[in-house]
C-alpha cells in the first residue's frame, strides 16, 4: 500500500506592515501636526501683538513641554491597565485639537498658558497609547517601517502647518481685518485639522480587546530588562544636548542679521526650518525601512552623530562668523536627518527591547519622560551658556552630549551587566 501524502504545513502569515492602522496613524499624525504647527508658527507673533515678552513665550513653552513629558509616564501606565488603549488616544488628540482653537479667545498670558499646557497634557496622554497600538499592529521586523511612516506623516504636517498659517495670515491681513483678528481666525481654523485627527483615529484605527495589566504605578516602572535601562542612558545623554529647534532658528537669525537685516534674516531662518522639516519627512520612512534590514542601534548612533555635527557646525559658524546660506542649509539638513532617525528608531528599539506587549504603554511613557527631561535640560543649559558665556560654548556643549549619547547607544548593544 502506498503512503498517504503528508498534510501540508501551514505557516501563519504575518500581518502586512502597510495595513489600515499604519495608514491611519500616518493620517492622524499629519492632521494633528498641521493644527499644532499652525498655532506654533504664529504664537510668537501673537504674543507680540498682545504686548507680551519673549520671556513669557519661553516660560509658556517650557511649562507645556515639561507637562507633556511627565504626563507620558502616567499615560503609559494607564494605557497598560485598559482593555482598549484607543479611547485614551482619541481623548488626547481631541483635547489638543480643541485647546489650539481656545487661543482665539486669549487676551493675555493666563489663557494662553492654560491652553498650551492643557493641549500638551493631551499630547502626553495619547502618545504612549498610540505608540503601543502601532507597535502591536505590525510584526517585530517591520516596526522600523511602521514608525518611520508615521513620523513621515507627522513631519509633512510640520511643513504644511507653518506654510498654511502664513498664507492664511497674509490673506486676512490683505482684507484689512487687523493683525489681532487675523491671528485669532487662524487659530480657529486650526480646529479643523486638530479635531479631524481625533475623528480619524476613532474611525480608522482598529484595536482588539486585550488583557490589561493591573499594576500599581511605581511597580509598573520596575523590573525592566537591563538592555532597556542601558539604552535609556544613551537616550538621556543625547537628550541633554538636544536643544529646542527654536535655538537653531535663533542662531540662523543672529548669524544672518548683519548681512540681511533683522526682518529678512528672520524670514530666511524660518524657511531654513521648513527645509529642516523637509529632510525630516523625507528621511523618516527610508531610515525605518533600512533599520528593519540591517539593525537599528548603529543607525541610531549615526543619527545622533548627525545632530552632533550640526551642533558643532553652529559653534564653528559663530566662531568664524560664517554667514553663508549654503552652510546653514547643510546644518539644518543634518539636524532634520538626525530627528528623522531618532524619532523613528527610539520607539522601534523600545518595542524590541520590551518584548511584553502589555507593558509597551509604560515603556513608551518612560522613554518619553527621559526624552522630555533631557530636552528641558538641554534648552535651559544651552540658553544659559549662550547668554552667560557664548553661543560657541553653548553649541559645543550640545555636540559633546550628542556624541556621548551615540557612544552609549553603541555600547548598550554590546555590554552585558
N, C-alpha and C positions, 0 to 999 in steps of 0.2 A: 504493500500500500504506500502511496506517495505521502510525503509530509504535507501537512496543512500549511498554507502560507502564513508567515509571521504577521501579526497585526501591525498596521502602520503606527509608528510612534509620532504622536502629535506634540510638537514643541509649542508651548504657549507663546503667542505673539506678544511682543512688547508694544505698548502704546506709541503711535506715531507722535513724534515730538511736536510737529506743526498741527496741533489739534485746536479744538474750539476754545479751550481755556487759555492756551498760549496766545492765540489771535485776540481773544477778548482782553487779556491782560495788556497787550500792546496798545489796543484802542483806548482802554481805560487810562493808561499812563499818558497817552497822547493828549486826551481831553483834559485830564487833571492838570498837566503841566502847562497847557495853553492858558487855562484860567489862572494858575498860580503865577506864571511869568508875566501875564498881562498886568497883574497888580504889582509885582515886584519891580518891574521896569519903571513904573510910574510913581512908586511910593516916595522916592527921594524928592521928586519934583512937587508932589502933592504936599509934603511936609514943608517945603519951601514956601508954597502958596499960603499955607496956614501960619507961616512965621515961626516954624519950629526948627531947631538946630540939628546939625549933623550928629551931635552927641545923643540927642533924643532918638534919632534913627538907629544909631548903634546899639543903644540900650534896648530898644524895642526888638530889634532883630536878634540880639544876643539872648534875651529872655525867651523869645519864641523858639529859637533853635534848641536851647537847653531843655525847654519843656518837652519838645518832641523827642529828644534823645532819652530822657528819663521815663517818659510815658511808654516808650517801646518796651522797657522791662516789664511793666505791668501788663501792657497789651499782649506781649508774647505769652506771659504766664496765663492770662485769662483765656487766650485762644486755645491753649492746650487743655483747658478744663471744659470746653464747649463741645457739644455733639457736632455742631457745624460752625466753622470759622467765618463763613460767608456773611452772616448778618453783622458781625463785628466790623468787617472790612467795609461793607456798604455804609454803615453808620459813620465810620471815619471819613470816607470820601464825601458824604453828604454834609457833614459838619464843616469840613474845609471849604467846600464849594459855597455854602451859604454865608460863611463869615467873610469870604472875599467880597461879596456884594454888600456886606454890612458897612464896609469902609465908606460907601457912598453917603452915609449919614453922619460921618465923623466931623466934629467941629474943633477937636483938639486931640491931644495925645492919649487921654484915658480910653476913649472908644477904639482908637487905632491899636493900642496895646492889647485891649480885651479881644478885639477881632483877630489879630495876628496870633496871640497866644492860644486862643480857643481853636483857631484853624490848625495850628501846629499840634495841639492836643489830639485833634482828629487824625493828623498825619501819623503821630506816634502810635495811636490806637490801631490804625489799619495796616501799618507796614508789616509787622511780623505775621499777621494772619494772611495777608496777600502772598507773601513770600512762601509761607508754608503750603498754601494751596497750590502755588505754581510748582514747587519742588515735588509735590506728590502727583502732579499731572503728567509727568514725563519719566522715562527711565533714567536711572542714575547717570548713564553715559551720555545722555542728551541734555543734561542740566545747563551746560555752558551755552548751548544754542538757545535754550528757552529763556534763560536770564538775559542773555545778550539781546535777544529780540525785544524783550520787554523794556530793557534800558534804551534801545534804539527808539522805540515809540515815545518814551519819556523825553528823550533829548530832541526829537523832532518837534515836540510840543514846546521845548525851551527855545527853539528857533522861531517857530510861528508866533508864540505869545508876544515877545517884545516887538516884533515887526508889526503885528496886528494892532497892538496898543498904540504904537507910534502913529500908524496910519489913521486909526480912529481919532486920536487926539488932534491930529492935523485937520481931519475932516470937520470936527466940531468947532475947532478954533477958526477955520475958514468961514464957518457960518456965524461967527461973532457971538458965540454963546458965553464967552468969558472962560478964562483958564480954570477957575474953581469948578464951574458946572461941567466943563469938558472932562475933567478928571473923574468927577462923580458919575457921569454917564458911562465912561469906560469901565469903571468898577461894577456898575450894574450889569453891563453886557458880559462881564466875566462870569456872571452867574450861569450863563448858558453852557459853556464847556465844563464848569465846575460841577454843577448839578448833573449834567449829562454823563460825567464819569461815574457817579453813583448809580445812575439808571443803567448804564452799560454794564457795570459789574453785576448788578442784580439780574439783568436779563440774559447775559451771555455766559457767565461763569457757572459751571456745574460742579457741585460737591456732594459726595456721598456721605451719609451719616457715619460716624466713627465712634470708637470707644474713648471717651475723654480721660484725662489723667488728673485725678483729684488730689494733686499735691499742694501742700502749703506753699506760700510764696517763696520763703527762703530755701526750702528743701528743693524747689524746682531748679535752683541755680547751683546745686552741689552735684558732686559725682560726675562731672563732665569728663569725657576721655582726655587723657593727658595731651595728646596731639592738638586737641582743640584749644586748650589753655596756651600752649606754646604758639599756636597760630595767632591767638588774640594778642599775645605780647608783641608780635610783629605788626599787627594792625594798629595797636595803640601807639607804638613808637612812630610809625609813619604818620598817624593822625596828629601827633604832637607838632608836626611840621607842615601839615596840610592846611594852610591858611585859607580863609574865605576868598572866593573868586573876586570879590569886591576889591581886595588888596591888589590884584593884578590889574584891574581896570584903573584903580587909582595910580598905580605905578606907571602905566602907559600914559595916562593923562599928564602926570608930572613930567615925565621924560619928553613928551611931545609939545608941551606948552611953549617952551622957548622958540620952537620952530613954527608952530601954527597959531599960537594964542590959545587961551583957556577954552573958549566955546568950541572951536573946531577940534582941538585936541580931545575934548570930552566926547565929541561925536565919533572921532576916529577910534577912540578906545572902546566905545560901545560896539562899533562894527567889528573890532578885533574880537570882542567877546562873542559875537554871533559866529565868527569863524571858529572860535574855540568850540562852540556847541555843534557846529557842522562836523568837525573832526570827531567829536564825542559820539555823535549819532552814527557817522559812517563806520567807525571802528567797533562799535559795541557788539553787533552780531558776528562779524568775522572773528573777533577775538574769542568770543564764546565758543564758536564752532571749532576753531583751531584747538582750543583747550580740551575739547572732547576727544581729540585725536592724540595729542602729544603730552597731555598733563597740564595742570593749572598753576602749580607753585612757581615754576620758572617764569611763566608768562606774567604772573602777578608781580614777581620781583622786578621783572623788566619794566612793567608799568609803573611801579614805584620809582624805578630809576629814571623814567621819562619825567616824572614830576620833579625829581631832584635836579635833573638837568635844566628844567625850565626855571626853577628857583635860583640855581647858580647863574643862569643866564641873566636874570633880572639883577642879581647882585653885580655881575660884570657890566651890565648896561649903566647902572648908577655909578659904578667906579670909573668907567671910561667915558661917561657921557655919550653913550651910543643912542642915537635918536632915529635910526633908520627904521622905516615901517617894515621892510622885509625881515629884519632881525626880530622885531617884536612879533611879527606874524608867526615866525618859527616857534617862538616861545609859547604863544597861545595855542598853537597846533600841538606841541609836545604836551602841554597841560591838558588839552582836550583828550588826547590819546590816553594819558595817564588815568583820567577819570573814567573813560570807557572801560579800561582794563579792570580797575579795582571795583567799580560798581557792578560789573558783570561777574567777576571771579570770586570776590569775597563771599558773596551769597552762595555761589555754587560750591565752593570749598567747605563752607559751613555745613551745607546739606550733606556733603560727602563724609565729613568727619563725625557728624552726629547721625548715626545710622538709624536711630529710633525715630520714625516719622512723627510719632505722637508727641515728641519733645521739640519738634522743629520750631514751633512758635516761640518757646522760651529761648532757644539757641539764637534765632534771628533777633529777638529782643535784646539779648546780651551783646550781640555783635553791634547792633545799633547804638546801644548805650556807650560801648567802648569808642565807637566812631565819634559819637556826639561829644564825649568828654575831650577826646583828642582834638577835635575841630575847635571847640571852645578855647582850650588852652593855646592852640596854635594861633588863632586870630588875636587873642589877648597878648600873647608874648611877642608875636611879630609886630603888632601895633605899638607895643611899648618900646621894643628895640628900635623901631623906625623913628618914633618921636623923641626918645631919650638919647639914642646913640646915633644910628644912621641906617638908611634903608639897605645899605650894603650888608651890614651885620645881620639885619632882620632876615633877609633872604638867604644868607649863608646858613643861618640857624635852621631855616626850613629845609634847605638842601641836605644838611647833615642828618636831621631827624629822618627824612625820607630814605636816605641811603642806609641808615641803621635799620629801619623797618624792613627794607629789602633783604638785608643780610640775615635778619632773624627769621623771615619767612622761609628763606632757603634752608637755614639751619633747622628750623622746626620740622621740616620734612625728612631730615636725616637723623636727628638726635633722638635718643630714647632715654627716658629717665629710669 
